[in-house]
Amino acid sequence: MLRHLPLGLVALSLSAPLSADPPAAQPRPWEPSVLETPLDGSDRCLVLTLHPSMWISVDPTSGAILKAWNGMIDPRGGGDRTVRPGTSPTSSGGVYFTAASDGPPFAVVRKGQRADASGRIKSFSVGDGAVTLVHEIDDGRGATLPVHEKIRAGLTRGTGIALDRTFTVVGDLPPGFEDVLVIDTDAKPVSIAANPTLTRTYTITEAGRPGSTPLTAAEKAAGWIVLFDGTSLEAFKTFGAKHAADAAPAGWTLSDGAILRSGPGGDLATDGDFANFELHYEWKVAPGGNSGVMFRSTEDRNYPWETAPEMQVLDDARHNDGKSPFTSAGSNYALHAAPRGVAKPADEWNVAYIRAVDDGVEYWLNGVKTADYAIGSPEWKALVAKSKFASMPDYATRDSGKIVFQDHGDPVWYRNIFVRPVDGTKSPEEVEEDREVEDLKPS
């Protein structure tokens, strides 16, 4: 079974049988993670899943990055869908780069002379949206030096995706070390001793995720549907109005691959109804901005929030609602508090996910679960009774309805809007598969 390694331990025995899909088959919400990967009996690669469009294979015996790509691995078989040993392991998706050489990723300088240094990954940890690798560098003469490498992926300003590697030299250089070099992915040596904390950023555009991006083949096979592809609003209408296939909903326009609330017009609703589903979307707001995403909203009431729960979209730092965790970004508006410090500042993209299956609902923001509740439970009823929704008898009572993006009067952008319908009635086998998928999530 493909599984997450325990934090702080690099396992090199990778022969356990597989019994569940890798996280790529359940790609949203996305959390950085480290996988051990079946490699036809070899143990060369660790796979870091940093983002839906950023996968990295690392050699645990040297610490070298072997390959970075946009796609997935599928250990169930297929020559082009399994990461295999070598400097250029095969995988699906567009390749960003492969290792420039088979050589070690570090070097040392002694008496002005450069020499290759052996290295290995001693441990790793996952957190803060990144994977941290702990390298032990050996100069071949008995002297060792620990170097921490924090590796993460991030979207650039409208061009693609970036790979950030931050190296930190831990402690003083041992006797005999004059400098320590990391060999860049393009084979260029860069000093990390002269600059004890060095960040190297690689901006990748040829296979990145500029603007809204089509689903991968794996995501389509898993049942994900594109609601917004960056070019058309045909899946949407103004809440309460008839669908007009030949006209964009008032107040909402296309902007660099995103949907922009550019003026008055009303809330933006899906043309279709959704009952049980998973929803992925990305959002950003202007300074002081406010919006929200509601679901199972029906048009027999004047406003979507009369029947629909809402995941809050907000500039926490500048909007008054950001003072309370119950109304800050990621909260189940006015009922369930979101953890602090999860949302990114105004004008930066956030990645959000909603899962609503029967009465169970989860919200995730930037890889952090911000709400988990059961509609109709005793806790739910008590919270609603003490809230403004107590005067709305139809609040959260619908089994199906529109997904609605709120017009709160402020500029807000949405992109990469994908939905996957989910069967609310599961067989025992499906329940067991869900448990196995849960086992794949980082602890």
N, C-alpha and C positions, 0 to 999 in steps of 0.2 A: 504493500500500500504506500503510495506517495504520501509523505507526511512532513510536517514541520519539524525541524530539529529543535531540541531543547535549547533555550537560551544559554549562551556561554559554552556550548559544546559543538564541535564539528565532528559529525559522525562520518566515517569513511566506509562503513559497511552498507552497501546500497543494494542488497539483493532481496529485500523483503518483497513478497508478491503484492501486486497492485489490486485494490478492490474498490477504488473510488476515483472519480475524475479529479484532475488537478484544479486549482483555483481558477484557471482560465475558463473552465466551463461554468463557473459561477463568478463572473468577473467584477460584480459591483455589489456592495461597496468595495473599494480597493484599499488594501493596507499593504505597506511594504512587508515582505516576508522572505524567508530563506527556505529553500526546498532542497532535499536530497533527491537526486534524479537517477533513474535506472539507465545505465550506460553500457548495456550489453556486457555486463560483468566487470566493467572498469569503474573506477571511483574518482575520475579526474575532475568532474565538474560539480560545483555548487551552482544553483540557479537562484538569483535574486530577482524577485518580481517587485519592481519599484513603482510601476504605473501601468495602466492598461496598454500603453504604448512604449514601455521601457522594460525589457528583460535583459539580464546580464548573466553570463556564465563566467565563473571564476574557478581557477585551479587551486584547490585547497592546499596542495603540497608546495606551491610557490607564492600564492596570493595574486597571480597575474590575472587580469581580465582577458578572457579568451575571445569574447564576442559580445556585442550589444545589438539587440534587434527589436523590431516592432512586431509582436505576434504572440505565439504561445508555444508550449511543448505539449505533446500528447504521448504519454508513455505507453499507450495501448498498442502502438505500432505504426508502421508507415515510415519509409525511409526519410521523407522530407519533413516529418513531424515529430522526430525524436532527437533530442540533443545527444550527440555522439562525441566520443573522445576526439581530441586533436585541437590544433590551434584554431580551426574553423568548424566548430560543431554545427551540424545541420539543424534547422528549425524552420517553422513557417513564419511568414511575415517579412517585411522589408528589413534588410540588414543595414545597421548604422555603420559599424566598423568591426573588423576582426583584428586580432593581435598582430602587431607588426612583425613579431618574431617569436620563436620558442624560448627566448632567453628569459632570465629572471627579471622581475619587475623592479628590483632595487640594485643599487651599486653603492660602494663606499669609496672614499678618497683617502689615501694614506701616503704621506710624503709626496703629495702632488700627483700621485699616480692613481688612476681609477681602476677599480677591480670589481668584478661581479660579486654580489653577496647573495647567499642563499637566504630564502625566507619561507615561512610557513604561516598559515592562519592558526593561531592558538585558540581563538574563541570568537564569538560574535554576539551582538545584541540587536534587538529591533525596538525602535521607539522614535518619537518625535519625527515621524514621517521619513525615517531613514534607516538604513542598515549600517551598523558600525562593525568593521572587521578589525581584529587585533592581530597585527603582524608581529612576528619575532624575526628580526634580521640578524644574521650571523655573518661575521666578516671572514670566517674561515680560520681564525686564530684564537677562537674561544671567547671572543667578545660578542655580546648580543645587545640589541637595542629594541625596545618595544615602540611600535608606531601604530597609532590608531587612524583608521581611514573611515570617515563617514561618507556614505555614498547615497545620493538621492536623485530623484528626477523632478523636474519642474517645468511648467510651461513658460516659454519666453513671451515677450510682448508681441503677439500676433504672428510669429514666424514659425514656431514649431516647438520642439521639446529640448530641454537641456539636461545634460548629465553633470552633476556637481560632485566632485571628489574633494574632500577636505582631509588633509593629512596633518596629524599632530604628533610631534616627537615627544615622547614621555621621558622626562628626566634629562640628565646631562649626557653628553656624548661620552662613551667609554674611552679610556686611553687608547690612542692609536687611530681613533676616528677623527678625521679632519672635516669630512662632509659626508652627508648621506643623500643619495639621489634616488628619485623615483623615475622610472623609465616610462614616459608618457605613452599613450596608446598609439601615437604616431612615431614612436621610437626616439623621442627627444628627451634627454635627461634634464630633470629639473631639481634644483637643490631644495631639500626640506629641512636641512640643518641650519642653513643661513636664515631661513624664515620658518621658525618652529611650528607655525600654523599656516599652512599653505592651502589655498583653495584653487582647484583647477576646474574650469567650467568648459564643457564642450556643447556648443549650440548645434543642434541637429535639425535640419530642415527638410532633407530629401525624403524622409519617411516618417516625419513627425506628425503632430496633430494640429495643424494650423486651423483656426476657426472650428466649425463643426466638422466632424469626421465620420465617414461611413463606418458601419459596423464591420468587424472582422468576420471571416467565414465561420469561425468558431462561435461567435456571439449569435450570428444568424441561426446556426444549427441548434443553439441552445434556446431559441425562441424569442430573441430580442427583436423589436420592431422600431424602426426609425420614425419618430414623430416630427423631428425637425432636422433637415440635412444641411442647413446653412443657406439654402437657396429658395425655399418655398414655404409659405404659410398655409398651404392647402389643407393641412390636417387640423386647422384651428378656425375659430369663429369668435365673434363677440358673445360673451355670456348673455343668454336670454334672447339672442337674435337668431334668425334663420341663417344657415350656412350659405355663404356666397363664394362659390368656387372661383369666380372671376374677379374677386376683389379682396384685398387684404383687410383684416379687421381694423377698424378705426383706431388710430393712436399707436399702432404697433408696426414697426418697419424693420427691414433687413439692414444690418450694419456689420460689415466685416465678418460674415459668417455667423452672426448672432441675431437674435430677436431683440430689438430695442423698444422699450416703452418710450416713445418720443413725443407723445402729446395725449390730450384727453381722448377717451374713446371707450373706456370700460374694461372690464376684466377679460383676459384672453382664455378661452375654453377650448378643450379638444372637441372635435366634431363627434367623435365616438364616445361611448360610455365604457367604463372599466369597473370591474367588481374586485376581484383578487388579482394583484399585480405587484411587480417590482418596477420602480421608476428611477432612472438615472438622469441627472441633469447637472449643468454647471451654471453658476450665476455670479454676477458682480453688480454692485450698486454704486451710484455716484455718492460723493460725500453727503452724509446725513440721510441717505436714501432708505426707503422702506418698501417692502413687497412681501409676498408669501406664495406658497404653493398649497392649494387645497385639493381634496380628492373626494370622490363619491358625492359630488355636488349635483343637485337636481334643480331644474329650471322652473319648478312650480312655486318657488319663492323668489323674492326680488333680488336677493343678494346671495352669492355662493356660500358665505360663511354662516348663513342660517341653517344649512344642512351639512356643512363639511368641516372636518378638522383641518388645521393649517400648520405646515412647517414654516416657521418664520424666516424671512429673508431681510437682513438689516445691516446697516452700518452701526455696529455696536458702540463705536467710540464717539459718534456724534449725535445719534438719534436718542431721544429721551427714553425710548423703550429699551435701549441697551443698558440702562441702569439696573434693570431687574432680570435675573436669569429666566424668569417665567415668560418674558416677552422678547428675549434677545435671540440672535440668530441661532437656528437649529432647534429652538424650543417647539413643543407642541403648544401653540400660542395660548397663553393665559392659564394653562393647566399643568404642564410638565416642564420643569426647568431644564435648561441646557447647561452643560459644563462651561466654565469660563475659558476664554483664550483659544477657542477652536476656530472661530471665523477669522478670515483674513481681512486686512484693512480695505477700505473703500477703493474701488477701481482695480482690485485684484480678484482673480477667478477663484471660486470655491467649487468643490465637487460635492454634490448632495445625492442622497439615495433614500427612497421611501419603499418599504415593503409592507403591504397591507393584505393579509390573508385571513379571511373570515373576520373575527374580532381582534386578532393580534396585529399590532402595528409597530414598526421600528423606523426610526429616523437615524441617518448617519450623515455626518458633515466632515469632510476632509479626513476620512478614515476613522472618525471617532463616533461611537454610538451616542446620540444626544437625547433620545427618547425611546422608551419601550413600554407600551401600555396595551391594555385589553379593553376595548369598547364594551360597555355594559357591565363591567365587573363592579363589585362593591366599591373599590377605590375610585373607579371612574365616576360612578354615580355621585359619590361624596364630593369629588372635585367639581363636577359640573354644577351641583346644587349650590356651591358657594361662589360660582362664577357668573359672569354676565350672560352665559349661555343658558342659565336656568330659566330665563324668560323666552327661550326659543325651543318649543316642544319638538321640533323636527331635527334638532342639532344631532349630527352623527347617527342618524337612525336609518340611513339609506344603505342598501346592499350594493348598489351600483350607481355610477354617475360620472360626471365630467371631471377631468383633471383641469384645474383652473390656476392661471398665473395672474396674480393680483395687480390691478392698476391702483396704486396708492398715491398717485400724483407725482412720483419721483422717477428719474431715469433709472432703469434697471435693465440688465442684459441677461439673456438666457441662451444657452447653446448645448450641443451634444445631448439632446433630449431623446432618450430611448425608453421603451416600456416593454415589459414582458408579462403577458397574462399568465396567471398561476391558477392551477386547479385547487380550489379550496378543500376538496374531498380527496384525501390521499390514502393510498393503499399502505399496508404495513411495510411492504418493500420500499415504497417511496419515503416513508418516515425513517426507515433505517438508513437510506441513502442520505437523507438530510443530516442525520447524526454524523455520518462519516464526513460529510462536507464541513460540518461544524468543527470536526477534529482537525481539519486543514487550516482553520483560522488561527492567527497568532494568539498565544496565551497572554 
